Amino acid sequence: MVRLADLPGWERENLLKRVPTLPRFDGRPWVRGPALAARRVAIVTTAGLHVRGDRPFGSGAAGMDYRVIPGDVATEDLVMSHVSVNFDRSGFQADWNVAFPLDRLKELARDGSVGSAAAFHYSFMGAISPVTQYEPKARELAGLLKQDQVDAVLLSPV
Amino acid sequence: MGALGHYLEQEGVATTQVSLVREHTEALAPPRALWVPFMLGRPFGVPRHAEFQRNVLLAALRLLESDHGPVIEDYPHDAPYDDLGVEPEGLACPVSFPGRPSQGTLAEQLVAEVAQLSVWHDLAVRHRGRTTLGVTGLAIDALAGYIASWFTDSPPASFRTGLTDGAALKLACDELKAYYYEAKSVQPGRHGSAAIRHWFWHDTAAGHAFVALRTIAAQSMDPSMKPLAVQSLVPRAVDVSLQANATNQRSAP
């Protein structure tokens, strides 16, 4: 986000008033792993992305679940159905990598900066409150990631 | 986003994240986060700038090699100017630059405007090799007709089984707006995201129609329409701008 100090007062207040509503996590989980060049990386975004034809996001249970994005998805097949209208979509429309950097990740895998890109990536939809509602699906997703030998997840918001 | 980091890490999967609102990330304290000074919707800075995006991605991934955490690191570079405009080399530009139709009802203006923009949208698809339309499954003329029907005495039924009227209208409006944004981006000139947003909400029949639809939603007895009346149709920034304009008009001599 642009720095809060640079925002109009109404927008700054809107973002700050959410802080007291966020949960505090007592634990500080910390998983170690190999060097980046040996890691298998998956992207998990909250941009409300999915393959065209998959269930759109929305309110209720359909908004809480994740969507699977195959690693070989074509750029013309990925769409967005996030319910919020308060973030920019023109960037994603011009180039998916600004919100979902799959091409960049594959480049890093090719040049050896990371070990490999996962076979599957995933999208939730942000704007769910309270955020603790993500817990069951996030834990379920962890199992899928492990099956894909993923040992590093890039979490990306919008 | 930060909550996902906690849950995945608790399950044994290492995570690193991009943070767009540092204050939110500080509160959630996920294991690893790279705060970036970019606009909401663009966690990797700017479209069509592979090197910039790659550097942001690498900076976030390198946090995986930190010794201990939680760690929040600040990305030191601002995003380059977000010019979405194109110089369509080798593509024939449409010769007309129609403005908002002036004749007919708002619904009729909307339908006419969508037709006028089709040549630009076709050009956008050719230039980008993709479109983000297709969530509703409706062709663009059917989409415009569906939204225009909301201004009649008998609003249309949802176009998909299992989708409420409010959810259907929401998807339709988001998709129509994407059509406008994609079409506008290939018209001659430089187009930043703020300029396109201003054009859509102030200079198009569609923008005016969306504001009118918000009023229709507020008057509806259908609970599925409530989100459209409150927050999921007109962005906060636009709402503030429209309210300021109305205040100025009232106070003008």
Interface residues (C-beta under 8 A of the other chain):
Chain A: M1 V2 R3 L4 P8 W10 E11 N14 L15 L16 R18 V19 L22 P23 R24 F25 G27 R28 P29 W30 V31 R32 G33 A35 L36 R39 V41 V44 T46 R52 G53 P56 G58 S59 T75 E76 L78 V79 M80 S81 V83 S84 V85 N86 F87 D88 R89 S90 G91 F92 Q93 A94 D95 N97 V98 A99 P101 D103 R104 L105 E107 L108 S113 V114 F124 G126 V131 T132 Y134 E135 A138 R139 L141 A142 G143 L145 K146 V150 D151 A152 V153 L154 L155 S156 P157 V158
Chain B: M1 G2 A3 L4 G5 H6 Y7 L8 E9 Q10 E11 G12 V13 A14 T15 T16 Q17 V18 S19 L20 V21 R22 E23 H24 A27 L28 A29 P30 P31 P37 F38 M39 L40 G41 R42 P43 F44 G45 V46 P47 R48 A50 Q53 R54 V56 L57 L58 A60 L61 R62 L64 E65 H68 G69 P70 D82 L84 R128 G129 R130 T131 T132 L133 G134 V135 A167 K170 L171 D174 A178 Y181 E182 S185 S193 I196 R197 P227 Q231 S232 L233 V234 P235 R236 A237 V240
